[in-house]
Amino acid sequence: MSTMSKSRLPNMAGSLAACALVLGSVATASAGSFRDKPDLFFRPGPVAPEAKPADALYPRGRLFPISFASLEKGMEKETIAECVRLGVVLATEGPKIAVTIGQERDPGTRQLRLAGNFAGELAAKVAKLSRDPATALWVLSPGEIGRSNPQEMEYLQTASRVIHESDPEKRPLFSYNPPEATTSTLSHIAPWVDYLGKAGGGPRAAAGWNVQRASEAIHETTAEAIPVAVQTWPLLPELSSPKAIASATRHDLYLGLVNGARGIITHAGAGQQDLSREGEAAFRSACLQVARELLGPSKLGEALLFGERREELEVDIVDGPSEVEWEFPEARAKGKTPAISYLDLVYGKDRFLLLVNSAPQPVTLMVGGMPYAAVNAESLFDDDPLVEVAEGEFELDLQPLEVKVYRMRRR
């Protein structure tokens, strides 16, 4: 056991539970009770209901929702083919299409241009498009609905009713919200959409905070919306290299997942600052890599949707900062985020530990709370060797913005 001083980190399942945001129940057994009780530590968790189709988007199905519709332009054919194979929602290709539907804004006044019978025309369009089995997701245009504008709120409410009533398959509805959207603003949007999120693009450590705003907005209403991570180009000045862009993108996505996101929607394109061609490629590559990890054979996406979030694994910082301060001017927000965010997740017989380092410095951790001589910790998605956990704990280093996903299995 390390003799260095430790800083105990809060499990994200616990902090989410405080906001009534946890998926499934949260176990409360003391981690120390597992030292000689591997059966208790490895008790199975829930799995996805077999009645839910594996190829349909959550919540109707078991497929973790990921849309790269805004990234499709410029994708190579091989990348598009892989997205199709994984089940990623695109704009024009494959069996899962995101259909943008709705009205436009006047380019001069930025006011909605509503047709005289827009509800009837919208109903007819939805009824026609809903017959296409490739339609998987409705994206209501335009986004950035102003909660203080009665016309725009009436438009959102009417369009939502029409889309849900006209689509017999009840496909999910999403509408874009900008970085400055507050919890109060999102709470007015939440009852009328199925996927709720707001754009990030701010400091890396604020990526989880963005998802929390959507989760809190849902909790404050009777809405049944699902919080999603809305990923935009990471445009901070220090992200000048493709490697830095890829690292930041992967960090932001996983920090959103640890904080409760149950879907990923990219929003990167028109109206935003351009990245270099290499930067755009790095952004797409990082998003695709996360899609592989969530939708691949590990079933990590299903675990995030249907698994049980527990508070039994212990994560201590033995070297490095415990918090990261951040400021997000576009959202008029600033705060502090734990340097290390983590999630202890059980899905069936598999136990996952997600770890995200939001600090700009390396952090050394001690992961403990496991039974003695009974656990193998496999680091997924990288080449790290398997860890045989001898005394119920093991030490590891996380580099700046690094993400690690471990799968704990019985020896």
N, C-alpha and C positions, 0 to 999 in steps of 0.2 A: 504494500500500500504506500502511496506517495506520502511523504512527510511535509509537502508544501502546503501553505495555507490555502483553503478552498473557499470559493464563493458559490453558494448554492443558488441554482437558477430555478425560476418557476416553470413548471411544465405548462406548455401552451394549452393543454387540455383543461388545466385548472383555471387559467385566466379566462378561457372561453366559457367555462362552466359558470363563472361568476356573472357572465352576461347572458346566461341561458342559451348558449350557442353551440353546445357540444352535440355532436352527432352520436346518438346512442348513449348508454349510461356510462358513468365514470366510476371506475373502481377506486376504492379508498383504502385498500389493505396496506398496511405498513410494509415498506420495501424490506425492512430488516426481517420480516417474517418469512422471507423466501430463502434464507440462507440454506436451510436443510429441507426445503419443500419445493422441489422442481415441478411436481405435479400441479401445485397451486400456481406457480409462475407461468406454466405452459398450458393453463386451462384455455380451451378454445374460445374464440370470439364469434360474433355473428358473421354470416355470409349473405351475399345478395340473393334475394328470392328467385328461385328458378323460374317462376312465372313471368318475371320481367325479361323481355327479349334482350339478348346479348348485343345486338347491333342497333338498338334504339337509344337515343340520348336520354340520360337521366333528366327528370324522374320517371318518365314512362318506361325507360329501359335501364340497362346496367352500364351503358357506355359513358365514360367520363366525358363531359362536353368540352371539346376543344375546337375552336374555329380559327382558321388562318385565312379567312376570306379576303382580308385586306392585304395579305402577303402574296396572294396567288400570282398577281402580275409580277413578272420577273423571275418566277420560280423556274428551275430547270425541269424538263420532262420527268427525269428520274425522281426528283423531289416530289412532284405532284403525284406520281404513281405510288410512292411510299405513303404519302398522306392518305390517299384513297385506300390503300391496303390497311392502314392503321385504324381508319374510321374518323379521320380529321375532317371537319366540315370546311369546304371550300366555297368559292363563289360561282364556279361554272363547271367544274370537273367532278366526276365520280357520283356515287350513289347518295351522297349527303351534301346538299347544297344550302347555303344561307341565302335566303331571298330577301333583298331589300325592297321594302314596300312602303308607300305613304306619299306625303306631299313634299314640296320643296319650299325653300325660303326665297324671297325676292333678293337678288344679289345686292341691290342698293339699300333697301330699308331693313333687310334681314327679318322681315315679317313673313309669317306663313302665308302661302298662296293657296287658299282652299277653294276647290271647285264648288259649284252650287249644290251638287248632290254627291259630295265626296264619300259619304258613308255608303251610299248605294253602289257607287263605282268601286269602292274598296271591297265591299262584300262580294261583288261579282268577280273581281280579280282574285281574291283569296279562294273562293269556291273553285275557280278554274285551276289555279296553281296547286291547290291542296290535293288534286287528283294525281299529281305527279309524285310517284313514290320517292323521287330524289329530294324533294323538299324536306328539309330537316329542321330548319331554324328560320323564324321570321325576324328581320331586323327593321324596326320602325324608323323611317326617315321623316323629318330630319331629327337628329339627336339634339342634345342640349336643351331639353324642354325647360322653359322658365316657370318655376312653381308660382311666381308672383304674377304671371301673365294669365288672366282667366281664359283667353282664347286658346293659348297653347295647352293649358291643362284640360280644357274641354276637348280639344283635339286628341290628346293622349288617351283620355278616358273613352271617347267614342271609338277611336281606332282600336283600342284594346278589346272593347266589347265585340266589335264587328269581327275582328280577326279570330277571337276565341269562339264566337258563335258560328262562324262560317267555315271553320276548319274542323272536320269531324275527327281528325287524329289528334287535335289539341296539341299541336307542336308548340315548343317554347317560343316566347317573344322576348326580344332584347332591344333596348334603346340606349344609345351612347350618352354617358354623362361625363362632363369635363372634370379636370383636376380640382377646380374650385367648388364643386358640388359638396355641400355640407351634409351632415347626418340629417338635419331637418329637411333639406331639399330632397334627399334620397327617400325619406320617409313618405313624401308626397308622391314619389314615382313608384315606390315598391308595390302598392296594391294593383298596379296596372301592367306589370311585366312579370315574366317568369324567371329571368336571369337579371340580377341587379349588381352593378358595379360601377366604379368611376375610374377614369383614366389616372394613371400615375405620372411617370416621367419626372418625378421629383427625386429627392435624395434616396439612396438605396435603402436606408434604414426605415423609410416611410412606406415601403411597399406593403408591409403587413398592416400598417395603420390605415391605408386606403381600403383594404378588404374589411377591416373592422368597422369602418364607417357604414358600409353596406349592410353588414351583419346587424349592427345596432339599429339601423333604420328599419330593417325587417322586424326585429324584436319589438320595436316601439309601435308597430301596427299589427293588424290581424293578417297581414300579407303572408302568402305562402311562397314568396319568391326565394330564389337560391342565390347566395352570394358568389360572385365570380371575380376572378382577377382580370382586369382589363389592361393588357400589356401594350405600351406604346414605345416608340423609339427611345432608348436611354441616351439623352442628349446633354449630359453634363460635360463641361469642357474637358475634364480629365479623362473622359472616355474617348480618346483619340485613336486608339489602335483597335483592330478587329478582335484581338484577344481580350482586351478590356471590355468591349461591348458584349462579347459572348459571356464573359464571367458575370457582368452586371445583370444581363438578361436572365441567366439561369438563377442567380441569387434572388432577383425580384419575384420570379415565378414561384420558387419554392417557399420564399417567405410568405407570399400570399396563401399558398396551400397550407402551410403550418398554421396560419391565422384563420383558417376556416373556408377558404375558397373551394367551391365544388364545381369549378369550370374555369376555362381560360378562353378569353376572346381577345385577339389582337386587333389593334386599331392604329395602323401605321400607314400613312399615305398622304393624300391630298391635304394641303393646308399646313403641314408640319415641316419643320426644318429638314432639309435633305441630309442624309448620311452619304458618305462615299459609297461607291459600288461595293468595295470590300466590307465596309461597315454594315451595309444592308445584308450582304451575304452572311456575315457573322451573326447578325440578329436572327435571320431566318434559320440558320444552322442551329443556334442555341434553342430556339423555340421548338424545332423539329426534334432535337435530342430529348427535350423534356417530354414531348409527345410519345416518343419511343418508350421512355421509361414508365410513363403512366399507362399506356395502352398496350404495352408488350407483355411478355409471359410472366413477369413478376406480379401482375394484377395489382400494382400499387394504386392505380386509379380507382379500381373497385374498392380497395381497402379504404381509401379516403372517403368514398361515398357511403359505404355500408359498414365499415369496421367500427370497433369500439375504441374510444380514446381513453387510455388509462393514465394513472398518475403513480406508477410504480417504479419505473426506471429513474435513477438519480443522475443528474448531470451537474458536475461542479467545475468551475473554472479554477485551475491551479496556477495559471500564468496568463496574463493579458487583461485587457479592460473588461469591466462587467457591463458597461452601458455605452451607448452611442448617442450623442446629441445630434439633432438634425433640425433644419429649418426648410420649410416648403412654401416659398412666397406665393406661388400660384394658388395654393389652397389656404393662404393666410394662416398657416399653422406651423408650430414648432413643438418639439418634445424630446423625449428620451426613449430609446428602445433597448431592450437587453442585447448585449453584444452577441449572445448565443440564444437563438430560439430553437426549440425542439418539440417534437411530438412523439409520444409513445402510443403506438397504434397496433391493435390486434385484429386480424381478419382470418377467421377460420383457425387453422393451426399455425399460421404465420404471424410473427411479431416483427413490426418494423419500427425503427428509430430514425426519424428525420432530424438532421442537425443543419442549421444555417448560421454561418458567421457573418454578421453585418458590420463588423469592425474593420477598419483599414489596416489593422495589425494582425499578425498571427495570434491564435489563442490555443492554449493547451488545456485539454479537458480530461476529467476522470469520469467515466461512465460506470455507474455501479447499481447496486440494488438487486443483483441477480443471484441465484443459488450457486453454491460452490461446485466447481468441477462438473457442470451440467450443461453449459451453454457454449455454442459456437456462434460468433458474430461475423457474418459475411458482409463485407462492404460491397454493395451492389453498384453497378455502373462505373466501376473503375478497376484498376489492377491491383489494389491492395490485397495482401495475403489474408487468409482466414485467421481470425483471432480465436484461440481456445481460451475461454475466460476461466482461469483457474480459481481465483479467490473472489469471484462475484463482481469483479470490476476490471476495467482496462483503461489505459491512457491513450490519447490520440491528439494530434495537432491538426488544427484547421487553419488554412491560409486565408488571407483577406478575401471576403465574399465567397468563400468556399462552401459547397454543399456536400453533405455525406448522407447516404441512406444505408442503414444496416438492416439486415434480416437476422433475427435471433432464432436459432433452431437448437433443438435438444441434441446433445451428443449421442 
